[in-house]
Amino acid sequence: MHDVITVGVPVLAILFGILFNQRGLDKLEARLDNRVNGLEARMDRMQADLTGRIDRIQADLTRFYQILGEHGGKIELLSKK
């Protein structure tokens, strides 16, 4: 009987520790999943914002080069006079 207590109590303590540790890991995994999902949503919003900004910059550059071409033609006409 003494041997059963000597071996059984540490084994039960080890099994309880494993179970307790597993529950803690599950909670940590859930917290990390929530945080990762939040970061993914935030990155998606930032990507959409940056795409919009790049589109506006591209439109501005297109208009700039149109105006530059018009001015280049006018400069050539003035230089010929």
Secondary structure per residue as TSV (DSSP state, phi and psi in degrees):
chain	resnum	aa	ss	phi	psi
A	1	M	-	360.0	-36.8
A	2	H	H	-62.5	-37.9
A	3	D	H	-67.4	-37.4
A	4	V	H	-63.3	-42.1
A	5	I	H	-69.1	-41.2
A	6	T	H	-63.7	-38.6
A	7	V	H	-90.7	-37.2
A	8	G	H	-69.3	-41.3
A	9	V	H	-64.2	-48.2
A	10	P	H	-63.9	-36.5
A	11	V	H	-64.4	-43.8
A	12	L	H	-63.4	-39.0
A	13	A	H	-63.7	-41.0
A	14	I	H	-65.7	-44.5
A	15	L	H	-63.4	-41.4
A	16	F	H	-63.1	-40.7
A	17	G	H	-62.9	-41.9
A	18	I	H	-62.9	-45.6
A	19	L	H	-61.7	-46.2
A	20	F	H	-62.7	-41.8
A	21	N	H	-65.7	-38.6
A	22	Q	H	-64.2	-40.4
A	23	R	H	-64.5	-38.3
A	24	G	H	-65.1	-39.7
A	25	L	H	-66.4	-37.6
A	26	D	H	-62.8	-42.1
A	27	K	H	-64.1	-42.8
A	28	L	H	-63.6	-41.6
A	29	E	H	-62.9	-40.3
A	30	A	H	-63.7	-43.0
A	31	R	H	-63.3	-42.1
A	32	L	H	-65.5	-39.0
A	33	D	H	-61.8	-42.7
A	34	N	H	-62.0	-42.8
A	35	R	H	-67.5	-40.6
A	36	V	H	-64.9	-41.9
A	37	N	H	-62.5	-39.3
A	38	G	H	-64.3	-40.7
A	39	L	H	-67.9	-38.2
A	40	E	H	-63.2	-42.3
A	41	A	H	-64.2	-41.1
A	42	R	H	-64.8	-40.6
A	43	M	H	-66.8	-36.5
A	44	D	H	-63.3	-42.5
A	45	R	H	-63.3	-41.9
A	46	M	H	-65.5	-38.9
A	47	Q	H	-64.5	-42.4
A	48	A	H	-63.4	-41.0
A	49	D	H	-63.7	-44.5
A	50	L	H	-66.6	-36.9
A	51	T	H	-63.2	-41.5
A	52	G	H	-62.6	-41.6
A	53	R	H	-65.0	-41.9
A	54	I	H	-63.7	-38.9
A	55	D	H	-63.1	-42.1
A	56	R	H	-65.5	-39.4
A	57	I	H	-64.4	-40.6
A	58	Q	H	-63.2	-41.2
A	59	A	H	-64.7	-41.5
A	60	D	H	-63.9	-41.3
A	61	L	H	-65.6	-38.7
A	62	T	H	-61.2	-46.5
A	63	R	H	-64.2	-38.7
A	64	F	H	-60.2	-45.3
A	65	Y	H	-70.5	-29.3
A	66	Q	H	-64.9	-47.1
A	67	I	H	-64.5	-40.0
A	68	L	H	-61.6	-40.0
A	69	G	H	-65.3	-40.7
A	70	E	H	-62.8	-43.9
A	71	H	H	-67.0	-36.4
A	72	G	H	-62.1	-41.4
A	73	G	H	-65.1	-41.5
A	74	K	H	-66.5	-36.7
A	75	I	H	-65.1	-41.2
A	76	E	H	-62.7	-41.1
A	77	L	H	-63.9	-41.6
A	78	L	H	-66.8	-36.5
A	79	S	H	-72.2	-26.2
A	80	K	H	-75.9	-25.8
A	81	K	-	-75.9	360.0
